[in-house]
Amino acid sequence: MSPVTDRAEIAELVARLAQALDERRFEDLRGVYAPDAETSSPRGALHGIDDIVDVLRRTSPEEESTQHLNTDVVVDLDGDHAEVGTHQLVYFFRRGEAPHRVAGVQARYTATRTPAGWRFARARISPLWQHVS
């Protein structure tokens, strides 16, 4: 693949992750993360895609929706590996209501090329700020 194609595929992973979270399609995360992925976030350290899917499903309240907006996606390629950085605005709301919380987040990913395509092997999610209404 070309570097341009690789960067586009990796940037799309960032978007697919946000859509899966916002639409509560947690099983779709299996197409975003590698099977042995590790994440670090306010939810704690998670190891393996089964743990990631289970914890996100259990800790995402049914009555609360999110909208992730990604910006400044930077992909640094190194062969079959890439370091990815992005900033996110995350809105937390109840359907039909204005957001009750907004957070600024820094996300750092390590992506690897797998037989199934690019996947995130590691994610580090760091809240930068939040506003609660």
C-alpha positions in Angstrom: 0.0 0.0 0.0 1.0 3.6 -0.4 1.6 5.9 2.5 -1.3 8.0 1.5 -3.6 5.0 1.5 -2.2 3.8 4.8 -2.8 7.2 6.4 -6.4 7.3 5.1 -7.2 3.8 6.4 -5.8 4.7 9.8 -7.6 8.0 10.0 -10.8 6.1 9.1 -10.2 3.8 12.1 -10.4 6.9 14.3 -13.7 7.8 12.7 -15.0 4.2 13.0 -14.1 4.1 16.7 -16.1 7.3 17.3 -19.1 6.1 15.4 -19.1 2.7 17.1 -19.0 4.4 20.5 -21.7 7.0 19.6 -24.0 4.5 18.1 -23.4 1.9 20.9 -22.2 -0.7 18.4 -19.6 -2.1 20.8 -19.1 -5.3 18.8 -17.9 -3.2 15.9 -14.9 -2.3 18.0 -13.5 -5.8 17.0 -12.9 -4.2 13.5 -11.0 -1.3 15.1 -8.9 -2.9 17.8 -6.4 -5.8 17.4 -7.4 -8.9 19.4 -4.7 -8.3 21.9 -5.1 -4.5 22.1 -4.5 -2.6 25.3 -6.2 0.6 26.3 -5.6 3.1 29.1 -8.4 5.7 29.9 -10.4 6.9 32.8 -12.2 3.5 32.7 -8.9 1.9 33.6 -6.4 -0.3 31.9 -8.0 -2.9 29.6 -6.3 -5.9 28.0 -7.7 -7.7 24.9 -10.6 -6.9 22.7 -13.1 -9.0 24.8 -12.2 -6.9 27.9 -12.5 -3.7 25.9 -15.9 -4.6 24.5 -17.3 -5.9 27.8 -16.2 -2.9 29.9 -17.4 -0.3 27.4 -20.8 -2.1 27.2 -21.1 -2.3 31.0 -20.0 1.2 31.7 -21.9 3.1 29.1 -25.2 4.1 30.6 -28.2 3.4 28.4 -29.8 6.8 29.1 -26.7 8.7 28.1 -25.6 9.3 24.5 -22.3 10.7 23.2 -21.1 12.5 20.2 -17.3 12.4 19.5 -15.9 15.0 17.2 -12.3 14.2 16.1 -9.8 16.8 14.9 -6.1 17.2 14.2 -5.6 13.5 13.3 -1.9 13.1 12.7 -0.5 9.7 11.5 3.2 9.0 11.7 3.9 5.9 9.6 6.8 3.5 10.2 6.3 0.5 7.9 3.6 -1.7 9.4 3.2 0.4 12.5 2.0 3.9 13.1 1.6 6.4 15.9 -1.6 8.3 15.7 -2.7 11.4 17.6 -6.0 13.2 17.7 -8.0 15.6 19.8 -11.7 15.1 20.5 -14.6 17.0 21.8 -17.0 14.6 23.4 -20.6 15.7 24.1 -22.6 13.7 26.7 -26.4 14.1 26.5 -29.8 12.5 26.9 -31.8 12.2 23.7 -33.6 15.4 22.8 -31.7 17.5 25.4 -28.7 19.8 25.3 -25.4 18.3 26.5 -25.0 18.1 30.2 -21.2 17.5 29.9 -18.6 18.4 27.4 -15.0 17.1 27.5 -11.8 17.8 25.6 -9.8 14.6 25.1 -6.3 13.8 23.8 -6.1 10.3 22.2 -2.9 8.5 21.2 -3.0 5.2 19.3 -0.5 2.8 18.1 -1.7 1.1 14.9 -0.4 -2.1 13.3 -1.1 -3.6 10.0 -2.8 -7.0 10.4 -4.0 -9.5 7.8 -7.4 -8.0 8.3 -6.1 -4.4 7.7 -5.0 -1.7 10.1 -6.0 -2.1 13.8 -5.2 -0.2 17.0 -2.9 -2.2 19.2 -2.8 0.4 21.9 -4.9 3.4 23.0 -4.1 6.1 25.6 -7.1 8.3 26.2 -6.4 11.4 28.4 -9.1 13.9 29.4 -7.8 17.5 29.1 -10.8 19.4 30.5 -14.5 19.1 31.0 -17.5 21.4 31.5 -20.5 20.2 33.4 -23.8 22.0 33.1 
